[in-house]
Amino acid sequence: MRSQNIATFVVDWGTSNFRLFGLDSEGTLVSTIEAPLGVLQIKHAEFAEALEQKLKEMTSDYQHKTVVMAGMVGSASGWFNVPYVKAKATVSDIAKNALLFQLPWGAQAYILPGVSYRTSALFCDVMRGEEVQIFGLSLFNQSENTQVVLPGTHSKHVFIENGAISRFSTYFTGELYALLSQYSSVKPPSPAGKEVNVDAFLKGVKKAAAGTLLNDIFSARALRLFGELNDNEVADYLSGILIGNELQSIKRPNIYLVGGEALCQRYELAARQFDIETHTFSGNTCFLHGMSRIVKELSHGR
């Protein structure tokens, strides 16, 4: 990869991690840097310094090139709190509502807004970063109306209508799994392995079909006490319960999955138990395609 060909920098800056991508004038990836440098690790006055350090690591020729950032960097915990765009939201809405400012070294920077969705006082939801992946998915999915699931710490179920994010809901699946795995009485004796224990995982998915989540979670302890779950099966069983509980709400016969390979594999396995057909795409690839679309929108003026 040749850093001298970089035309624009795009950044995925989340709670825990920082990812910098250099794109050429055609939107093609030229260079990448990743670091465990989330927004919660940085004081407000130090965001510019942290960003410049990573830009210097990628190339010495960075001073006049635009930086476009997405994710929690635009939250109240980030560099600037950029207001959400209300659903329905299009790629043009994201570009038009991006925060434009000048970096200390003179280059332009944008921080993208997230998307909010509200139907009542008791139902509201938000996303930051996932909207970029959604708009990047359009390169592969030509359907104007579909449902997309983005597995993660806070899994998103997003409905696309006429190319816009029309509505979505967030599931606490990943974070709940982490809490149960570290601090609960059903804490697995051993962590999940790199390979899914398919039998234990599907046993959890089938248990989740009953729709009694709190009881289902405790069954991990009871089954182990009675010798029906081995120590090395508990983690995958719990994973199956939580993912199965999440997916049983889906009414469509097919969905798109966007995310990392290992986690999407679990969602594919669980979806089959509910007769849901899945089409899986890389979260990184969708993010880059989404950012390329947004960069083009920004270059055409707001």
C-alpha positions as CSV (number, residue, x, y, z in Angstrom):
1,M,0.0,0.0,0.0
2,R,1.3,3.4,-0.9
3,S,0.5,6.2,1.5
4,Q,1.4,8.9,-0.9
5,N,-1.8,8.1,-2.9
6,I,-4.1,9.0,0.0
7,A,-6.7,11.7,-0.9
8,T,-8.9,11.4,2.2
9,F,-8.7,10.0,5.7
10,V,-11.7,8.2,7.2
11,V,-11.9,7.2,10.8
12,D,-14.1,4.8,12.8
13,W,-13.6,6.0,16.3
14,G,-15.5,4.0,18.9
15,T,-15.7,3.6,22.6
16,S,-12.8,1.2,22.8
17,N,-11.0,1.3,19.4
18,F,-9.7,3.6,16.8
19,R,-9.4,2.7,13.1
20,L,-7.9,5.0,10.5
21,F,-8.2,4.3,6.7
22,G,-6.5,6.2,3.9
23,L,-8.6,6.3,0.7
24,D,-7.4,7.4,-2.8
25,S,-9.3,9.7,-5.0
26,E,-11.5,6.8,-6.3
27,G,-12.4,5.7,-2.7
28,T,-10.1,2.7,-2.8
29,L,-8.4,1.6,0.4
30,V,-4.7,2.5,0.4
31,S,-3.6,2.1,4.1
32,T,-5.0,1.1,7.5
33,I,-4.0,1.7,11.1
34,E,-5.9,0.2,14.1
35,A,-5.3,0.9,17.8
36,P,-7.0,0.3,21.1
37,L,-7.5,4.0,21.5
38,G,-11.2,4.6,22.2
39,V,-12.8,7.9,22.9
40,L,-13.2,7.1,26.6
41,Q,-9.4,6.9,26.9
42,I,-8.9,10.5,25.6
43,K,-9.5,13.8,27.3
44,H,-11.3,16.4,25.2
45,A,-8.4,18.6,24.7
46,E,-6.3,15.7,23.4
47,F,-8.4,14.4,20.5
48,A,-6.6,16.5,17.9
49,E,-3.2,15.4,19.3
50,A,-4.2,11.7,19.3
51,L,-5.6,11.9,15.7
52,E,-2.5,13.7,14.4
53,Q,-0.2,11.1,15.9
54,K,-2.0,8.3,14.0
55,L,-2.0,10.4,10.8
56,K,1.8,10.8,11.1
57,E,2.1,7.1,11.5
58,M,0.3,6.6,8.2
59,T,2.0,9.3,6.2
60,S,4.0,12.5,6.5
61,D,1.8,14.1,3.9
62,Y,-1.4,14.6,5.9
63,Q,-1.6,18.4,6.7
64,H,-4.0,19.4,3.9
65,K,-6.2,16.3,3.5
66,T,-9.7,16.1,4.8
67,V,-10.6,13.7,7.7
68,V,-14.1,12.2,8.0
69,M,-14.9,10.6,11.3
70,A,-17.8,8.4,12.4
71,G,-18.8,6.6,15.6
72,M,-18.7,7.6,19.3
73,V,-16.3,10.4,18.5
74,G,-19.5,12.3,17.7
75,S,-21.2,11.5,21.0
76,A,-21.3,13.4,24.3
77,S,-18.3,11.3,25.4
78,G,-16.4,12.1,22.2
79,W,-14.7,15.1,20.6
80,F,-17.9,17.0,19.8
81,N,-21.5,16.0,20.5
82,V,-23.0,16.0,17.0
83,P,-26.9,15.9,17.0
84,Y,-28.6,12.8,15.7
85,V,-30.4,12.8,12.3
86,K,-34.0,11.5,12.8
87,A,-35.1,8.4,10.9
88,K,-36.0,8.2,8.1
89,A,-32.4,9.0,7.2
90,T,-30.6,8.9,3.9
91,V,-26.9,9.1,3.0
92,S,-27.5,12.7,2.0
93,D,-29.0,13.5,5.4
94,I,-25.9,12.2,7.1
95,A,-23.6,14.3,4.9
96,K,-25.7,17.4,5.2
97,N,-25.7,17.2,9.0
98,A,-22.1,16.4,9.5
99,L,-20.1,18.8,11.8
100,L,-17.5,20.7,9.8
101,F,-14.5,22.2,11.6
102,Q,-10.8,23.0,11.1
103,L,-8.0,20.9,12.6
104,P,-5.1,22.7,14.3
105,W,-2.8,22.0,11.3
106,G,-5.3,23.6,8.9
107,A,-7.1,20.6,7.3
108,Q,-10.9,20.3,7.2
109,A,-12.5,17.6,9.3
110,Y,-16.1,16.3,9.5
111,I,-17.7,14.3,12.3
112,L,-20.8,12.5,11.1
113,P,-24.1,12.4,13.1
114,G,-25.7,9.2,14.2
115,V,-29.4,8.3,13.6
116,S,-32.2,8.4,16.2
117,Y,-35.6,6.8,16.0
118,R,-38.6,7.5,18.2
119,T,-42.2,6.4,18.2
120,S,-43.3,7.3,21.8
121,A,-42.1,8.5,25.1
122,L,-41.1,4.9,26.0
123,F,-39.6,3.8,22.7
124,C,-36.6,5.6,21.4
125,D,-33.3,4.3,20.0
126,V,-30.0,5.6,18.6
127,M,-27.0,4.5,16.6
128,R,-23.6,5.9,15.8
129,G,-21.4,4.3,13.2
130,E,-23.7,1.5,12.1
131,E,-25.5,3.9,9.7
132,V,-22.2,4.1,7.7
133,Q,-22.2,0.3,7.3
134,I,-25.9,0.3,6.3
135,F,-25.2,2.8,3.5
136,G,-22.2,0.8,2.4
137,L,-24.3,-2.4,2.2
138,S,-26.2,-0.9,-0.7
139,L,-23.2,-1.7,-3.0
140,F,-24.1,-5.4,-2.6
141,N,-27.8,-5.3,-1.8
142,Q,-29.8,-3.6,-4.6
143,S,-33.1,-4.1,-2.8
144,E,-34.7,-0.9,-1.6
145,N,-36.5,-2.6,1.3
146,T,-34.8,-5.0,3.6
147,Q,-33.9,-5.9,7.2
148,V,-30.3,-5.8,8.3
149,V,-28.8,-7.2,11.5
150,L,-25.5,-5.9,12.8
151,P,-24.3,-8.2,15.6
152,G,-22.1,-6.6,18.3
153,T,-22.0,-5.4,21.9
154,H,-25.3,-3.7,21.1
155,S,-26.8,-5.5,18.2
156,K,-28.9,-3.4,15.7
157,H,-31.9,-4.5,13.7
158,V,-32.3,-2.0,10.9
159,F,-35.2,-1.6,8.4
160,I,-34.3,-0.1,5.1
161,E,-37.2,1.5,3.1
162,N,-36.5,3.1,-0.3
163,G,-32.8,3.3,0.5
164,A,-33.3,5.1,3.8
165,I,-32.9,4.0,7.4
166,S,-36.6,4.0,8.4
167,R,-36.6,2.4,11.8
168,F,-34.4,0.2,14.0
169,S,-34.1,-1.4,17.4
170,T,-31.1,-2.2,19.6
171,Y,-30.5,-5.5,21.5
172,F,-28.3,-5.7,24.6
173,T,-27.1,-9.1,23.5
174,G,-23.3,-8.7,23.4
175,E,-23.0,-6.7,26.6
176,L,-25.3,-9.0,28.5
177,Y,-23.2,-12.0,27.4
178,A,-20.1,-10.2,28.7
179,L,-21.8,-9.4,32.0
180,L,-23.1,-12.9,32.5
181,S,-19.7,-14.3,31.6
182,Q,-17.8,-12.2,34.1
183,Y,-20.0,-11.4,37.0
184,S,-22.9,-13.8,37.3
185,S,-23.7,-17.1,39.1
186,V,-23.9,-18.7,35.6
187,K,-20.4,-17.6,34.7
188,P,-18.9,-20.2,32.4
189,P,-16.1,-22.2,34.0
190,S,-14.1,-21.7,30.7
191,P,-14.4,-19.1,28.0
192,A,-15.9,-19.9,24.6
193,G,-13.2,-21.3,22.2
194,K,-12.3,-20.0,18.8
195,E,-14.5,-22.6,17.2
196,V,-18.2,-22.7,18.1
197,N,-19.4,-25.8,20.0
198,V,-22.3,-26.1,17.6
199,D,-24.2,-28.7,19.7
200,A,-24.1,-26.6,22.9
201,F,-24.8,-23.4,21.0
202,L,-27.9,-24.8,19.2
203,K,-29.1,-26.3,22.4
204,G,-29.2,-22.7,23.8
205,V,-30.9,-21.4,20.6
206,K,-33.7,-24.1,20.9
207,K,-34.1,-23.3,24.6
208,A,-34.5,-19.6,23.7
209,A,-37.4,-20.4,21.4
210,A,-39.6,-20.7,24.5
211,G,-39.3,-17.0,25.0
212,T,-38.6,-17.1,28.7
213,L,-35.2,-15.4,28.8
214,L,-34.6,-15.0,32.5
215,N,-35.5,-18.6,33.2
216,D,-33.5,-19.7,30.2
217,I,-30.3,-18.0,31.5
218,F,-30.5,-19.8,34.8
219,S,-30.9,-23.1,33.0
220,A,-27.2,-22.9,32.2
221,R,-26.4,-23.4,35.9
222,A,-29.0,-26.1,36.5
223,L,-28.0,-28.1,33.5
224,R,-24.4,-28.0,34.5
225,L,-25.3,-29.1,38.1
226,F,-27.1,-32.1,36.6
227,G,-24.3,-33.0,34.3
228,E,-26.2,-32.2,31.1
229,L,-23.8,-29.4,30.2
230,N,-20.0,-29.8,30.4
231,D,-17.8,-27.0,31.7
232,N,-16.6,-26.3,28.2
233,E,-20.2,-26.0,26.8
234,V,-21.6,-23.4,29.1
235,A,-20.3,-20.4,27.3
236,D,-21.6,-21.5,23.9
237,Y,-24.9,-22.5,25.5
238,L,-25.4,-19.0,27.0
239,S,-24.4,-17.5,23.7
240,G,-27.1,-19.5,21.9
241,I,-29.7,-18.5,24.4
242,L,-29.0,-14.8,24.0
243,I,-28.7,-14.8,20.2
244,G,-31.7,-17.1,19.8
245,N,-33.8,-14.8,22.0
246,E,-32.8,-11.8,19.8
247,L,-33.5,-13.5,16.5
248,Q,-36.8,-15.0,17.4
249,S,-38.5,-11.6,17.0
250,I,-37.6,-11.5,13.3
251,K,-40.7,-12.0,11.0
252,R,-39.0,-11.8,7.6
253,P,-37.9,-15.0,5.8
254,N,-34.4,-13.5,5.0
255,I,-32.1,-10.9,6.5
256,Y,-28.7,-9.3,5.8
257,L,-25.9,-9.7,8.4
258,V,-23.1,-7.1,8.6
259,G,-20.2,-7.7,11.0
260,G,-17.2,-9.8,11.9
261,E,-16.9,-13.3,10.5
262,A,-16.9,-15.2,13.9
263,L,-19.9,-13.5,15.4
264,C,-21.9,-13.6,12.1
265,Q,-21.3,-17.3,12.0
266,R,-23.2,-17.7,15.3
267,Y,-26.1,-15.6,13.9
268,E,-26.2,-17.7,10.8
269,L,-26.4,-20.9,12.8
270,A,-29.2,-19.5,15.0
271,A,-31.1,-18.0,12.1
272,R,-31.4,-21.4,10.5
273,Q,-33.3,-22.7,13.5
274,F,-35.9,-20.1,12.8
275,D,-36.0,-20.8,9.1
276,I,-34.4,-17.4,8.4
277,E,-32.2,-17.1,5.3
278,T,-29.1,-15.0,5.8
279,H,-26.8,-13.1,3.5
280,T,-23.5,-12.1,5.3
281,F,-21.2,-9.2,4.5
282,S,-18.0,-7.9,6.1
283,G,-18.5,-5.0,8.5
284,N,-15.2,-3.4,7.5
285,T,-16.0,-3.6,3.8
286,C,-19.5,-2.1,4.3
287,F,-18.0,0.7,6.5
288,L,-15.5,1.6,3.8
289,H,-18.0,1.6,1.0
290,G,-20.4,3.7,3.2
291,M,-17.7,6.2,4.0
292,S,-16.8,6.4,0.3
293,R,-20.4,7.3,-0.5
294,I,-20.5,9.9,2.3
295,V,-17.2,11.4,1.2
296,K,-18.6,11.9,-2.3
297,E,-21.7,13.5,-0.9
298,L,-19.6,15.9,1.1
299,S,-17.4,16.8,-1.9
300,H,-20.5,17.7,-3.9
301,G,-21.4,20.3,-1.3
302,R,-23.9,20.4,1.5
